[in-house]
Amino acid sequence: MTDKPEIIPQTEMLIQLAHAVRPRWDEDDIRAAIAGAQAIGRSWSYVLAAMQVLMNDPKARPKDLSPLAVRRATNTTRDVDPERAHRHAELIREQWPNLAARKESGK
């Protein structure tokens, strides 16, 4: 048994969230960026944290995820802080019904 919480990758939810936050980003581009990062060995925890950084950068594009992954991999060995990740997950869970409703309404 481990102290670490179970982490279940939710790629489609992340794609929907990224598209809801950045509606001009194409979902296929987001999907390709995530697949590219995973193809070079980046973990789900990394992809989740890196996408959060990109979503908050007004100049970022989904394809920036792979160069960001390479740059971060060579500059640090730090994992995502579990407490911070938990707080972010709580915020996403709180907002998810709003995001899903927005997606369904086409906004």
C-alpha positions, 0 to 999 in steps of 0.5 A: 500500500502506498501513501500516494493517491490513485491518479487516473488519466482523463485525457478527453476531459483535459481536452474538453477543459483546454478547449473550454478555456481556450476556445480557439484551440482546435480539439484535434491539435490539443489531442495531438499535443498530448499524444506527442508529449506522451510519446516522448515519455512524459507522465500524465502528471506532467501533461496535466501540469504543463497544459495548465501552464499553456492554458494560462499563457495567452500566446501559447498554442497546443503544439507548445506542449512538446517543446515545453515537455523537452525543456522541462525534462532537461531543467528539472527532476521535480514532480508535481506537488501532490497538494497543489495538484489536489487543490487544482483537481478540486477546482476542476471538479467544482467547475466541471458541471459548468464546463460540460453544460457550456460544451453541450450548449455550443458556447 
